[in-house]
Amino acid sequence: MTEPLRPDAISTQNPTGWDMVAPVVREAVLTLPNVGKLIFRIMRDDRVPQSTKLFAAGMGVYLVSPIDLLPEAILGPLGKVDDLILAAYTVDRLVKVAGPQVVAEHWDGSTEAGEFVETILDVTSHLVPRPVRRLLERLGG
């Protein structure tokens, strides 16, 4: 008969899925205030085209409005996915149109945090289906 496994004998050499995701989530949450300041500052910068700012403002209104592509009332938490993806797409477009020099002037976070945010925005914005992306680009995004 084998002895029962003691909690202190459990190896942490092989991290679980959450152990690998937790640092990324933590970094994302800690970076949010800097992202908010960056958006605010880019929206006030005269070097960024007015059409891009209007698009971002319009997307902001859409995101807080009760109208939804995937309604939360029907899909529950999954209904928030379209909002998160569209928000990331909007910020990604705003940052790309502003350009690296403007972004660098307005970014308060570390270089590593900026690269992290850039990667997250790039990956997430590519989750927007191509036809929707084309439509958004025609609308100014």
Salt bridges, closest charged atoms under 4 A:
ASP8 OD1 - ARG6 NE 2.99
ASP45 OD2 - ARG47 NH2 2.72
ASP45 OD2 - HIS106 NE2 2.71
ASP92 OD2 - LYS96 NZ 3.12
GLU105 OE1 - ARG47 NH2 2.73
ASP108 OD2 - LYS37 NZ 3.06
ASP108 OD1 - ARG41 NH1 2.97
ASP122 OD1 - LYS96 NZ 3.04
ASP122 OD1 - HIS126 ND1 3.60
